[in-house]
Amino acid sequence: MKTTDFARYLTDYLSIHLPGQRNLSTHTIASYRDTFKLLLIFCQHEKGISPERLTMNRIDNNLVDAFVTWLETTRKCSISTRNQRLAAIHAFFRYVQAETPERLLMHQRILAIPLKKTGKPTVSYLTPEALQCILKQPDRTTPAGRRDLLLLTLLYDSGMRVNELINLLVRNIRVAQPATVTIMGKGQKVRHVPLMSRTASLLTDYLQERRLTDIHKFDHPLFFNSRNQKLTRAGVSYIIDKYVELVRKQNTGSLPDKISPHVFRHTKAMHLLQANVNLVYIRDFLGHASITTTEIYARADDQVKRRALEKAYSPMVIDDLPAWHDDKSLMKWLQSLCR
């Protein structure tokens, strides 16, 4: 069967352009891939166009607009998900338009389809008391409990993303002082994050208990399951949900409605901010590409806002307010208003 131009461009885009020229992570590429899987499903089920017959000249702004509408109405996707899928399609057509200049007008019409406005979600984080309640839940008398305690502690202490956590190898850990963890972040950017002495102590005991101190174990996953395979994102979420549910049953702490692994990252950032750590240092600690991303924590924290306002306006506050009731002419004028 003769291949279509759409199949050729999409294959090159996902397998060559994104990993080779953009250097995107496999997780990001998978998100792009899923967008086009949904587009193929839409074309086949809603438009009667089978994947092997889908060509570039069949994809116009009307089809793309119908696709994102289908995501919202039929699949019940949120506006943010709709925008994410549309952004992936926009990125693909920016790549394609240089290859097919004869369809430049159509590509620009597709790129002109706007993203919908959506409210920005609030930053969800744990108070120190709530975090302490969760960290008290693992049973430290069992190997699984000790592993879970270390996992939760390291997730908070390092402020790493869950994908960074599950990809940690033994060689990424330094328990000798100063204790650090080497994290491979987005865009293959490496950062070295210092660890508290308590976390380093838990790591030392864990490595010895799991027999991960030998040199031939350096490339072994730091956290692994009963099948000796590295934990998955779902596995980490399961561990967190288990202990969060215990805290809710005990009613020992006020918790957000939803606690994902990323909440621990938000929590570390907010605690650093509340400790008056400079935003530049927090940006580097979290591995943000821009300080603009880090500023969401400053906007989310009421204590920081209050301190900033008090600092800005304190020179304008005076102890002795004017005694306006002693001003006879003012009082006479006020009384005249009531006649």
JOBELSUL-V768562 format. One record per helix or strand of 2 or more residues. SS is the DSSP state (alpha for helix, beta for strand). FROM is the first residue (numbers start at 1). LEN is the number of residues. Records with the same first field share a line. If there is no record, write none. Layout:
SS->FROM-LEN  FROM-LEN
This chain:
alpha->5-17  26-21  51-3  56-3  61-13  79-18  101-11  128-8  143-16  162-5  170-3  186-3  197-13  215-3  233-18  261-14  279-8  291-10  302-15  324-3  328-10
beta->173-2  180-5  190-5
